Amino acid sequence: MKIKKNLTASLGNYLKAIYEIVEEKKAARVKDISKHLNIGASSVCEALKVLTERELVNYEPYGIITLTDEGNVRAQDIIKRHDIIKNFFENVLNVSSELSMESASQVEHSVSDEVLKKFVMFLTFMETCSCKEPKWIKSFKHFSQNEKLSEKCTNCICKKGENPELSNKSCCGMSN
C-alpha cells in the first residue's frame, strides 16, 4: 500500500542522494548512499525501508537501489526547488555559491510547505518571466554591493517624501 505523505528533510536528502548517484552510476547501493551522505549503512537501510513503503524506491536488501517513477519525480522536484532558492540567494542577494547552497537547504527544511511553495513559485516566475530584470532588483544589487542606495533611489525617496501622491512608475531604477 502506497503511503503518500510529505517527506521529512532527512528522507528528502536520501531521495536526492539516490537520484544523484543513479544519474552517475545508473543504480545505487547502500554503501554509495552511506558514503554520499556520510552516515552509517544501518541508517541508510532504515530510510530505504520507509522510502520503499512509500513506493519511492526499488530496494531489496543487498541489492541495487533505483527510484520509482514517483521517486524520480519527487527527487527532481526537491532538486529544482533547491536550485531555484540557491540561484535567488546567489544572483539576487549576491551571496557566495557555498553559502547559497547551504542556506537553500536550510530554508527548504525550515519553512512550511505552503510558504516554500509560494516562494518557489515567485522565484520561478522571476526566472522565467520574459520581462527584463525588474528595476528594483538592479537597485538592490547596487545597494548590496555598495551598502548604500544609488543616487537615483535617493532622489526618488526625496521626491516621494515631498509629494506622497507621486507614482512609483519611475522609481526604483537604475537606468536600463
N, C-alpha and C positions, 0 to 999 in steps of 0.2 A: 504494500500500500504506500503510495507516494504521499510524503508529508510536505506540504507547501507552506513554508514559514520563511520569515526573513532570516538571513544568515547573520550570525554573530560576527564581530570583527575577526575573530580567530578563524572561523570557518571560511570567511571570505578570503583571508590570507592563504589558507590551504588551497582553495579553489584557484586563486590567482597563480600560486606557485605551480600547481599541477598544469595549468594552462601553459605557462611559460616553459616548463620542462617538456611537455608534449610537443609544443611548437618546435623546440630544438631537437628532441630525440624521437619523436613520434609516439612515445609512451613513457610512462614514469614508473619508478619502483619506489618502495618505501624509503630506501637509503638515499635516493635522489631528492625526495621531498625533505627528508631529515637534514640533509646537507644544505639544501637551498634555504631552508628556514632556520637552520642552526638550532634544531631541537632534537630530542630523543625519538627513536623509532617507535617506542611504545605510545607516545603522544600522537604520532602520525597515524598509527593503526587505529587508535580510538576515534580520531577525527574522520578517518576514512570510513569507519563503520557508520557514523552519523550521515556522512555525505552519500553513502550507498543507500541507506534507509530513505533518504530524500530523493533518491534516483538522480543524483548529480554526477556520480562517478561510477565507473565499472571497476569493481575491485574484488579480487579473491585473494585470501592470504597467500603470500609468497609469489603472487603473480604480478603481471603488469597492470598499471592503472591508466585508464583513459577517462575522458569526460564523456558523459552522455550528451545528447543534443541540447538538453536543457542546461546541463552543467556548463557547456561551452557558451551558451547564450549568457548565462549569469556571470561567468568569468569575464567575458568580453565587456559586459556592462560595467563591472567593477573597474576594469582597466580603463575604460572610456571615461568614467566619472573621475577617476584619479587623474588621468591625463588632462582633462578639462580644468580641474581645480589647480593642478600644478602649473599649467600654462597661464592661468589667471595670475597666480602669485608671481610667476617669473616675468611675464610680459606686460602686465598692467601695474603690479605693485613693485616691480623691479627687485624682487627677492632672488638671491642666488639659487642656482639649479639644485644644489644639495638641500638647502633649507626648504625650497619649494616642494621637493619630493617628500621630505619628512613631514612637513606641515600639511600637505594634501592628505596624507594617510591619517594624520591626527584629526583633521576636520571631518573626513569621511566617517570616522568612527565615533565622533563626539557630538554630532548634531542629530536631531530627529530625522527620520526618513523623509517626512514632509518638507522640512526646511532644506535638506540636502537635494531633494528632487527639484524644488523651485530654484535653488541656487544653481544647480547644474543646467536647468532649462534656461535661465538667464544667461549663463556663460556660453552655452551652446548657441543661443540666439546672437550674442555679441560676436562670436567667432564666425557664424555663417551668414549673418546679415550682409547684403550686398552694398549697404551704405558704407561710406568711408568711415574710418575710425572716428567715433564721436569726439567733439572738441573737448569735452570735459576730461576724457582720458588723456589727451595730449597735455591738457593743463595740469592734470595730476602727475603725469610723468615728469613734467618740468618741476613741479613742486617737490616731488620725491627725490629727484636728482640734485636739486639746488637748495632744498629745505626753505624755500620761500616762494611766494606767489609770483607769477610772471607779471610783467608791467601791465599787460592787457587785463589780467584778472584784477589787479589792484585798482586800476582805473574804473573797471566795471563795478566793483564794490563801492567805490566812492560815488559814482553816478547813481547807483541803486539807492545808496543812503540819502542822497539829495532828493531823489524822486522815486519813492517806493512803488509807484504805479508803472515804472519803466519795464518794458518787456525784456525777457531773458533771451530773446532770439539771437542777439548779437553778443551775448555773454559767454563766459567760459571758453574763451577760444584763443588758441594760438592761430596765427594766420596760416591758412591752408597752403 
